[in-house]
Amino acid sequence: MSVTTKTIADAAGVSLATVSRVMNKMPGVGEDTAQLVRATIDRVGYQRPSVRRGPKPRSHRILQQRFVALITAGQDPTPLYKAPVFPSLLVGIERALAAQQLRLALIGQGGDDRLSSALNDDRLEGVLMVGPLEETMTPDGRAWLNRLPAVWLVHEHGNELGNFDRVVYNNPLVGELAARHLLNKGHKNLAFLNAMSDHPGFARRQKVFIDACHAAGANVREFIAPDPREATMAAFQKLLSDMARMSPLPTGLFVPNDRQLPALYMALANHRIVPGKDVEIISCDNESLILDQFHPTPTSIDLNWGLVGERGVQQLLWRRKHPDEQSRVTITIDPFIPSRDPDLSSGVE
């Protein structure tokens, strides 16, 4: 039976990528592991195949290019791919990878063979992860992830898969930024509205927003749809009916994401409440396709996913060079409020 690099990896209990790095004298492997791989090579009697001299064809060079895998959770990752901020994450990742002459492999983790193939590829430099993978990852996938440099992006996660470095956005700061924006505009009567009451991230934004408003001495009310399964439009009609009965009417509104804005604006119109005149609105995601439908354009917080992706790659490359470092790193990226044309900004007298 011929001896291959997979034979070495199996015998040493390491990944193909680790064997490749040792054989090619690349950084990113601890000395103890490197000695184990070299001893295993001698023990199994591996001989490297002869290499044809001369330049490799361009197509072969492309096939041999090293890559990073972005693994997304779920049997169907389509909802994640459709998320308004996902393209920004990809741009940040690819920008950082291009600087290192690496490419990106996007893998929706759905139980097929693509994940296994990628994790066993000796050209793989490491893994970026998005979503609740602990709910869908197979035992083999879990084992491979703990052998590879890996970084979790965007959200917190459980510990079922192992202990990884993380690059996440500062979700509580969203609520603080929303409160600060409305308070700085002089609003004293504020409201938080949310038709997606089952979203844990939105609940955290709500709490921080409410606490910040109370700390500033402002009046603030919460309008939350009791049934998250109800259509967003119907939910906002009921929430606005409750809000319209308040006296005084809240003049500053915080909605936790942009995708609820169309239903909110229609409900406001039905109650003859005029954005930019009667109320000022701040939301989150900075999704221009939605925001550009309204005048004046509502303020929307940018979650800075591009920087999350870029810093995720940088942390992955650092982890690749320091595989024996036992401590784990969490990098938090702050959201921000983008500046807009002042002629389009909203304001309430």
Sequence and secondary structure as in RCSB ss.txt:
>XXXX:A:sequence
MSVTTKTIADAAGVSLATVSRVMNKMPGVGEDTAQLVRATIDRVGYQRPSVRRGPKPRSHRILQQRFVALITAGQ
DPTPLYKAPVFPSLLVGIERALAAQQLRLALIGQGGDDRLSSALNDDRLEGVLMVGPLEETMTPDGRAWLNRLPA
VWLVHEHGNELGNFDRVVYNNPLVGELAARHLLNKGHKNLAFLNAMSDHPGFARRQKVFIDACHAAGANVREFIA
PDPREATMAAFQKLLSDMARMSPLPTGLFVPNDRQLPALYMALANHRIVPGKDVEIISCDNESLILDQFHPTPTS
IDLNWGLVGERGVQQLLWRRKHPDEQSRVTITIDPFIPSRDPDLSSGVE
>XXXX:A:secstr
    HHHHHHHHT  HHHHHHHHTT SSS HHHHHHHHHHHHHHT        S   HHHHHHT  EEEEEE SS
  HHHHTSTTHHHHHHHHHHHHHHTT EEEEEE SSSHHHHHHHT TTEEEEEEES GGGT  HHHHHHHTTS E
EEEES   SSS   EEEEE HHHHHHHHHHHHHHTT  EEEEEES TT HHHHHHHHHHHHHHHHTT EEEEEE 
S TTS HHHHHHHHHHHHHT SS  SEEE S GGGHHHHHHHHHHTT  BTTTBEEEEES  HHHHTTSSS  EE
EB  HHHHHHHHHHHHHHHHH TT  S  EEEE  B     GGG     
